[in-house]
Every structure is written in structure tokens, then in C-alpha cells.
Amino acid sequence: MAEDSDGRQPGGVQSIGRAFAILEEVARNREGIGLADLSKRVGLHNSTTFHIVKTMVSLGYLRQLKDSKRYRIGRPLFALAAGALDETEMVSLATPVLEDLSRVSGESSHFAVRMGDAVVVIARTTGPSAFQLTDRVGVVRPAHATALGKVMLAALAPDQLDRFLERADLKPLTPKTVTDPQILRREIDEVRRSGIAFDDGEFDPEVRCAAVPVRDFTGQAVGAIGISGPIWRLSIQTLQGRIKDVKRAADELSLQFGAPADDAG
């Protein structure tokens, strides 16, 4: 087969571009998409789209639903995405988002992921205000007494939360720490409903926090992003007024993690 002047086979790059355009369009349609509609949206003839899709189905990157004949994303793509989104990449993507959040909120910002029955802060930034919290990256915090942790508890399936409440040692870290499993369950239910978790001096009596979930390409919460500040500066009313900034940061990071726009927003 002839090659062009820079050594590439004619149409090779074009075919790859078409394949990725098809993948992206299928990914945007979570209920699946038919061949004719797919061809129209990517601007290709049905026969061209069919041959590319047939190859991608044979490789597993697309799959066809038996009943509707619509195409959906295949499992190998999820494995590729999961492999790319490791902790190092999470930190790289989260840090500039946290920097922006700290700048607009004036408070320390954190991104944490679940680690067993606790959470670990893997990225943090400080705000411009004079007094800032000094938690280091890598610090482990109990899930039941922190806003970041409550977000991750709210992401658990009901049976997983049941098992957590049965085995967890809900230690009282301050007079405000929730130690009753049923009270904590009700609070987690509210976090699921609202998408927001608070820590009103429950881990540190001098600190208030708020956090919301960050989602990945599956739409599931893989982490939590939040802000923290001293209680004398960050009243509950002030904290609630800054939730929109925290949610905006979470939406931005979720999109970078591959979450569909409707899940991120």
C-alpha cells in the first residue's frame, strides 16, 4: 500500500479520527445509539460507520444491545479509564482546581478519597486569609467525624453502610462528634439527598468544614472536595454561602475525571 510523504498510510490518521469521533458520540448517549443516528451525528455514510463500528465491536470497545440494536461503550474502555485515573493523576488534576477554590473562598481546600473506614487527603491548598489550617497531604481522617468522610459514606451502597455502622468505632473526638449509629445514618441520608456534608467542630472543636462529592466516568463518587476554616471566621451561614463555590469546583474536577456533564452538574 502506498504511503504519503511523511510515511503514513493514506487515510490512516483519518480513520483513527473517525473511530474516536464515533467513540465520543456513543459515550454521550448513555442509553445507546442506533447506526443511522450515529452516522448522521458524526457526518459519515452508514456503510463507513458500520465498518468502523464492526471493528470496534470485535475489539470490545463498543457493544451492541440485542433488543434495540443500539451501540454502547464496551468494558475495555472503562478499564483504560480506570488505569489512567490513578492517585497521581488525581492529584495533578485536583491541585489547580483546589487553588482556584481557595482563592475564591479564602479558605483551605482539600481533596480526599476513601481508605477503608477512613479518608485520606491526597491534595490540599491554602487560601489568602491570614490564618490557615496546616493539615498535611496524606493525613488520614475518620469518616464519621469529617465532612469529606461523610461524603464518602454517602456514596456507599445501603448494605455497605450497614456494615460500616456495625463495625466502626465511632469515637467521640469532640463534644459534637456524632457517635450514635442511627443519628449518623440519618445524617448520611441527608447528605445523599442534598449532596453536601458538614463538619461543625466534630473532628476539631475550632474548625468547620463543608464537602461535596467528585465523580468519575462511571458517575460514581470517587472522592470528596471541601473547604475548612476556623469557626470564628467560618460561621455556618458563611459556610453555606460558599457551597456554590465548592460545588463548582467539584463539577469542574468531575468533568476532568470523565464524569458525564449531567452527573457533574
Backbone torsions as a table, in degrees:
resi	resn	phi	psi	omega
1	MET	NA	135.4	-178.7
2	ALA	-66.2	152.5	177.3
3	GLU	-121.7	155.6	177.4
4	ASP	-82.9	-175.4	-170.1
5	SER	-64.2	-26.4	-180.0
6	ASP	-99.4	14.1	171.3
7	GLY	91.4	0.8	179.7
8	ARG	-90.9	148.5	176.1
9	GLN	-73.5	135.7	179.5
10	PRO	-56.5	133.5	177.2
11	GLY	85.7	-11.3	-177.3
12	GLY	-63.2	-51.6	178.9
13	VAL	-64.5	-38.8	179.3
14	GLN	-61.9	-41.8	179.8
15	SER	-64.7	-40.4	177.7
16	ILE	-63.9	-42.4	178.1
17	GLY	-60.7	-41.5	178.6
18	ARG	-65.6	-39.6	180.0
19	ALA	-62.6	-43.5	179.6
20	PHE	-69.6	-34.8	176.8
21	ALA	-62.3	-40.1	177.8
22	ILE	-65.8	-45.2	178.3
23	LEU	-57.5	-46.5	-178.2
24	GLU	-64.1	-38.5	-179.6
25	GLU	-70.0	-41.2	176.8
26	VAL	-62.8	-40.6	-179.5
27	ALA	-63.8	-29.4	179.8
28	ARG	-74.5	-15.5	-177.3
29	ASN	-111.2	91.2	-171.1
30	ARG	-68.3	-21.3	177.2
31	GLU	-91.4	2.8	-178.9
32	GLY	97.1	163.3	-179.2
33	ILE	-145.4	139.3	-179.8
34	GLY	-78.9	164.2	-175.3
35	LEU	-62.5	-45.7	-176.6
36	ALA	-63.4	-45.3	179.8
37	ASP	-65.4	-40.1	179.0
38	LEU	-62.4	-45.4	179.8
39	SER	-59.4	-42.9	-179.1
40	LYS	-64.2	-42.3	-175.6
41	ARG	-71.5	-30.8	179.2
42	VAL	-95.3	-2.7	175.4
43	GLY	73.9	35.4	179.7
44	LEU	-122.4	157.4	173.4
45	HIS	-67.2	151.1	-180.0
46	ASN	-54.6	-40.8	-176.5
47	SER	-66.8	-39.8	179.1
48	THR	-65.4	-45.7	179.0
49	THR	-61.9	-41.6	-177.9
50	PHE	-61.0	-44.6	-177.5
51	HIS	-65.8	-40.0	178.7
52	ILE	-68.1	-44.7	-179.6
53	VAL	-63.4	-40.4	179.8
54	LYS	-59.0	-42.8	178.0
55	THR	-64.4	-41.9	-178.5
56	MET	-68.8	-33.1	175.1
57	VAL	-66.8	-42.0	-180.0
58	SER	-63.2	-29.5	178.7
59	LEU	-86.3	-11.4	178.1
60	GLY	93.9	-4.3	-176.7
61	TYR	-77.5	-18.0	168.1
62	LEU	-128.6	155.2	174.0
63	ARG	-137.1	151.4	-178.2
64	GLN	-108.9	128.3	178.0
65	LEU	-71.3	133.1	-174.2
66	LYS	-64.7	-42.1	-174.0
67	ASP	-74.4	-51.3	-173.7
68	SER	-93.0	-13.5	-176.2
69	LYS	65.9	11.9	177.0
70	ARG	-77.3	158.1	179.8
71	TYR	-104.0	142.9	175.9
72	ARG	-135.1	166.9	179.4
73	ILE	-66.6	140.9	179.2
74	GLY	-91.4	164.3	-175.1
75	ARG	-61.7	-35.8	-179.8
76	PRO	-56.4	-30.8	179.1
77	LEU	-66.7	-36.9	178.1
78	PHE	-65.7	-37.8	178.4
79	ALA	-65.1	-40.1	177.7
80	LEU	-63.4	-44.5	-179.5
81	ALA	-64.6	-42.3	179.9
82	ALA	-63.6	-38.0	179.3
83	GLY	-68.3	-33.0	-179.6
84	ALA	-74.2	-33.1	-174.6
85	LEU	-91.8	63.6	176.1
86	ASP	-87.1	-178.7	-174.4
87	GLU	-62.8	-38.0	-180.0
88	THR	-63.0	-43.3	178.8
89	GLU	-67.2	-37.7	177.0
90	MET	-58.2	-46.4	-179.8
91	VAL	-62.8	-43.2	-179.5
92	SER	-60.5	-41.6	-179.6
93	LEU	-77.0	-35.4	-174.6
94	ALA	-74.5	-34.6	-171.6
95	THR	-58.1	-50.1	178.8
96	PRO	-64.9	-30.6	176.7
97	VAL	-66.8	-42.5	178.0
98	LEU	-65.1	-38.3	178.4
99	GLU	-60.6	-42.5	177.5
100	ASP	-65.8	-41.4	-179.7
101	LEU	-63.9	-42.5	177.8
102	SER	-63.4	-37.5	-179.3
103	ARG	-65.3	-44.0	-176.3
104	VAL	-80.5	-28.9	-178.0
105	SER	-91.3	-24.9	-176.2
106	GLY	80.6	3.5	-174.9
107	GLU	-119.2	167.7	173.9
108	SER	-65.2	140.1	179.8
109	SER	-120.3	146.6	-174.4
110	HIS	-137.7	148.5	168.7
111	PHE	-126.7	127.6	-175.8
112	ALA	-132.2	154.5	174.6
113	VAL	-125.6	161.9	-179.2
114	ARG	-73.7	143.0	174.0
115	MET	-140.3	94.8	-176.0
116	GLY	64.9	-125.7	178.6
117	ASP	-94.3	14.1	-179.8
118	ALA	-130.2	-176.4	173.1
119	VAL	-128.2	152.2	178.1
120	VAL	-123.2	130.2	178.3
121	VAL	-79.5	117.2	-177.1
122	ILE	-106.0	-10.0	175.8
123	ALA	-153.7	142.8	179.2
124	ARG	-155.0	155.2	174.1
125	THR	-141.8	160.4	178.2
126	THR	-107.2	155.5	179.9
127	GLY	-93.7	-178.7	-177.1
128	PRO	-81.9	-10.3	-177.9
129	SER	-65.1	156.0	-173.0
130	ALA	-62.0	-43.3	-177.7
131	PHE	-103.0	122.7	-179.3
132	GLN	-128.9	147.5	176.3
133	LEU	-71.0	151.9	-172.2
134	THR	-118.5	23.8	175.5
135	ASP	-55.5	136.0	179.9
136	ARG	-90.8	158.5	173.6
137	VAL	-65.0	139.5	-179.9
138	GLY	96.1	-3.7	179.9
139	VAL	-70.5	138.9	-179.7
140	VAL	-102.7	133.5	-178.2
141	ARG	-127.6	146.2	178.6
142	PRO	-67.7	140.4	-175.9
143	ALA	-68.7	-35.5	-171.5
144	HIS	-74.7	-16.2	-173.2
145	ALA	-114.3	9.3	-177.8
146	THR	-131.8	149.5	177.7
147	ALA	-63.6	-41.8	177.9
148	LEU	-59.5	-43.4	-179.2
149	GLY	-67.0	-39.5	-179.9
150	LYS	-64.3	-34.7	175.8
151	VAL	-60.9	-43.8	-179.1
152	MET	-70.5	-33.3	175.0
153	LEU	-65.6	-37.3	179.5
154	ALA	-67.3	-21.0	179.2
155	ALA	-81.8	-11.7	-180.0
156	LEU	-70.7	150.1	171.0
157	ALA	-67.0	154.6	-177.6
158	PRO	-51.9	-42.2	179.8
159	ASP	-69.3	-32.3	176.8
160	GLN	-67.9	-40.0	177.2
161	LEU	-65.5	-38.7	177.1
162	ASP	-57.4	-46.8	-178.2
163	ARG	-66.5	-37.5	177.3
164	PHE	-60.6	-47.3	-177.6
165	LEU	-66.7	-26.5	178.7
166	GLU	-75.2	-35.4	-172.7
167	ARG	-103.0	-22.0	-171.3
168	ALA	-71.4	143.6	174.2
169	ASP	-94.5	99.5	-176.0
170	LEU	-82.9	76.5	-174.7
171	LYS	-70.0	139.9	174.6
172	PRO	-79.2	108.4	-178.7
173	LEU	-91.3	-27.2	174.0
174	THR	-143.6	171.1	177.1
175	PRO	-60.6	-19.1	-178.3
176	LYS	-96.0	-4.2	-179.0
177	THR	-62.0	132.7	176.7
178	VAL	-78.9	118.1	-178.4
179	THR	-116.0	-7.7	178.9
180	ASP	-89.2	120.4	-177.3
181	PRO	-56.9	-37.0	-177.8
182	GLN	-72.6	-36.8	175.7
183	ILE	-65.8	-42.1	178.1
184	LEU	-63.6	-39.5	178.9
185	ARG	-60.6	-43.3	179.3
186	ARG	-64.0	-38.2	178.2
187	GLU	-66.5	-40.5	178.7
188	ILE	-65.2	-37.6	175.8
189	ASP	-59.6	-39.2	178.9
190	GLU	-68.8	-36.9	176.8
191	VAL	-63.1	-41.2	177.6
192	ARG	-61.3	-40.0	-177.5
193	ARG	-70.8	-45.2	-173.9
194	SER	-90.9	-25.2	-175.5
195	GLY	77.5	13.8	-178.0
196	ILE	-132.2	137.2	175.8
197	ALA	-122.5	146.5	179.1
198	PHE	-124.4	153.2	170.9
199	ASP	-130.4	105.8	-177.8
200	ASP	-100.5	73.6	180.0
201	GLY	68.8	29.2	-175.9
202	GLU	-88.9	-25.0	176.0
203	PHE	-102.1	-43.7	176.8
204	ASP	-128.5	123.3	-175.4
205	PRO	-62.7	-14.3	-177.8
206	GLU	-103.0	6.9	-171.9
207	VAL	-129.7	138.7	171.7
208	ARG	-118.4	147.8	-177.4
209	CYS	-142.0	157.4	170.3
210	ALA	-140.7	146.1	-178.2
211	ALA	-148.8	155.8	177.1
212	VAL	-137.9	161.2	-177.2
213	PRO	-76.9	152.7	171.0
214	VAL	-116.7	131.3	-173.8
215	ARG	-111.3	159.1	179.4
216	ASP	-110.8	-164.7	-175.5
217	PHE	-64.5	-17.4	177.2
218	THR	-88.5	-7.7	-176.6
219	GLY	86.4	0.4	-179.2
220	GLN	-91.7	150.2	177.9
221	ALA	-72.0	120.9	179.4
222	VAL	-109.8	-6.8	-179.7
223	GLY	-168.4	-178.1	179.2
224	ALA	-138.5	142.5	177.4
225	ILE	-121.0	139.0	-176.8
226	GLY	-156.9	173.1	175.2
227	ILE	-123.0	152.3	179.6
228	SER	-138.5	148.5	177.6
229	GLY	-162.4	167.1	179.7
230	PRO	-67.6	144.9	-174.7
231	ILE	-63.7	-28.2	-178.9
232	TRP	-71.5	-19.3	177.7
233	ARG	-106.7	-29.9	-172.9
234	LEU	-112.5	81.0	176.2
235	SER	-69.2	165.0	177.8
236	ILE	-59.1	-41.2	179.5
237	GLN	-63.5	-43.8	177.7
238	THR	-63.4	-42.3	179.6
239	LEU	-61.2	-44.7	179.4
240	GLN	-63.4	-33.0	178.9
241	GLY	-70.0	-17.6	-178.9
242	ARG	-101.2	1.8	-179.9
243	ILE	-59.9	-36.8	-178.8
244	LYS	-60.7	-35.1	177.8
245	ASP	-68.9	-39.2	178.8
246	VAL	-66.4	-42.1	179.1
247	LYS	-64.9	-39.2	179.1
248	ARG	-62.8	-41.1	178.2
249	ALA	-66.2	-41.0	179.2
250	ALA	-64.1	-40.0	178.3
251	ASP	-63.0	-42.9	-179.9
252	GLU	-63.3	-44.3	-179.0
253	LEU	-69.7	-37.8	177.7
254	SER	-59.9	-42.7	178.5
255	LEU	-62.5	-38.3	178.3
256	GLN	-69.3	-26.6	176.5
257	PHE	-82.6	-0.9	175.9
258	GLY	96.7	9.0	-179.5
259	ALA	-67.5	141.4	174.1
260	PRO	-59.1	149.1	-175.5
261	ALA	-58.5	-36.1	-179.1
262	ASP	-71.3	-24.7	176.0
263	ASP	-81.6	-35.4	-178.9
264	ALA	-73.0	-36.2	-176.0
265	GLY	-83.4	NA	NA
